[in-house]
Amino acid sequence: MDMQGSERIEAPVDAVWKALNDPDVLRQAIPGCESLEKTSDTTMVAKVVLKIGPIKAKFEGAVELQNLNPPQSYTISGEGKGGLAGFAKGGADVSLESDGPSATVLTYVVKAEVGGKIAQLGSRLIESTSKKLAAEFFSNFSAAVGAENSQASA
């Protein structure tokens, strides 16, 4: 499954980059995230609970940041295992571009695959759920970064 899009975030590039690398901000933004811990400068471990159609699964996995080009871009890739529900793995190329002095356009290209029971749900349900989760992530992320940015400038 491939998905791409862009989001305008009301914060300068440096603030968005910092937030993209902050486990506390990401934990708040990722739908269903129970925990997210940084294990090194480029790796994190996460526990996420997701409901996809009739299946609710708890995924545990690792995330790695690659191709770092601060504060413009990176690739985030990971794999999560959800027990009997299956697995999900994939990655996203993320890039940031300044949109005036106080806003950033974040562009992403995601490639992902799922296996196990989840894969049997059908691509339409998986794709619509993925789009809904991406929209929820960016809404949460924008709110967190915007709030952090307004506190920093106050």
C-alpha positions in Angstrom: 0.0 0.0 0.0 1.3 3.4 -0.9 0.0 6.7 0.5 1.3 10.3 0.1 0.2 13.8 1.2 1.3 17.0 2.7 0.3 19.0 5.7 0.8 22.7 6.6 1.9 23.1 10.2 1.8 26.4 12.0 5.4 26.3 13.2 8.8 27.1 11.8 10.8 24.2 10.2 13.2 23.9 13.2 10.3 23.5 15.6 8.7 20.8 13.4 12.0 19.0 12.9 12.5 19.0 16.7 9.0 17.6 17.3 9.5 14.9 14.7 12.4 13.7 16.7 10.8 14.0 20.2 9.3 10.8 21.5 6.9 12.7 23.8 5.4 14.6 21.0 5.2 11.6 18.8 3.6 9.5 21.6 0.8 12.1 21.9 0.4 12.2 18.1 0.4 8.5 17.1 -3.2 7.1 17.4 -3.3 4.3 19.9 0.3 4.7 21.1 0.8 3.3 24.5 4.5 3.8 24.7 7.4 5.2 22.6 10.9 5.2 23.9 14.1 6.4 22.3 16.8 3.8 22.4 19.4 5.8 20.5 19.6 8.9 18.4 18.1 7.0 15.4 16.0 4.2 17.0 12.8 4.0 19.0 10.6 1.1 20.3 6.8 1.5 20.4 3.6 -0.2 21.6 0.5 0.7 19.7 -3.0 -0.6 19.9 -5.1 -0.3 16.7 -8.5 -1.4 15.6 -8.8 -2.3 11.9 -12.3 -3.3 11.1 -13.2 -6.2 13.5 -9.6 -6.8 14.5 -8.0 -5.1 17.5 -4.3 -5.7 17.7 -1.5 -4.6 20.0 1.7 -4.0 17.9 5.1 -4.0 19.4 8.0 -2.9 17.2 11.0 -0.8 16.4 11.4 2.3 14.4 14.6 3.6 12.8 15.4 7.0 11.3 17.6 6.9 8.3 18.9 9.3 5.6 18.9 12.1 8.1 19.2 15.6 6.5 18.4 17.9 9.4 16.1 19.9 9.4 14.9 19.1 5.9 14.2 15.4 5.6 14.5 11.8 6.9 13.2 8.3 6.2 11.4 6.6 9.1 11.0 2.8 8.8 9.8 0.1 11.1 8.1 -3.1 11.7 5.5 -4.1 14.2 4.3 -7.5 15.3 0.7 -7.9 16.4 0.7 -11.6 17.4 -2.1 -13.5 15.8 -3.4 -10.4 14.1 -0.3 -10.3 11.9 2.3 -7.7 11.2 2.8 -4.3 9.6 6.0 -3.0 8.2 7.0 -0.1 6.1 8.5 3.4 6.0 7.9 7.0 5.1 10.0 9.6 3.4 9.3 12.9 5.2 10.4 16.3 4.0 10.0 19.8 5.5 9.8 23.0 3.6 9.4 26.5 5.0 6.1 28.2 4.2 6.9 31.8 5.3 8.6 32.6 8.7 6.1 30.7 10.9 4.8 27.7 9.0 6.1 24.5 7.5 4.8 22.2 4.8 5.5 18.6 5.7 5.3 16.2 2.8 5.3 12.4 3.2 5.4 9.3 1.0 4.5 6.1 2.8 5.0 2.5 1.6 3.6 -0.2 3.9 2.6 -3.8 3.9 0.6 -5.9 6.3 0.4 -9.7 6.8 -1.6 -12.2 8.8 -5.3 -11.8 9.7 -5.1 -8.0 9.0 -4.2 -8.7 5.4 -7.3 -10.8 5.0 -9.5 -7.7 5.7 -9.0 -6.4 2.2 -7.1 -3.5 0.8 -10.0 -1.0 0.8 -10.6 -1.3 4.5 -6.8 -1.2 5.3 -6.3 1.8 3.0 -9.3 3.8 4.5 -8.1 3.0 8.0 -4.6 4.1 7.1 -5.8 7.4 5.7 -7.9 8.0 8.8 -5.0 7.2 11.1 -2.7 9.5 9.1 -5.2 12.3 9.3 -5.5 11.8 13.1 -1.7 11.7 13.5 -1.3 15.0 11.6 -4.1 16.7 13.4 -2.6 15.6 16.8 0.9 16.5 15.7 0.0 19.9 14.4 -1.9 20.7 17.6 1.1 19.6 19.7 3.7 21.4 17.7 1.5 24.5 17.4 0.9 24.6 21.2 4.6 24.0 21.9 5.6 26.7 19.4 3.2 29.3 20.8 4.5 28.6 24.4 8.1 29.0 23.1 7.4 32.3 21.5 5.3 33.7 24.4 
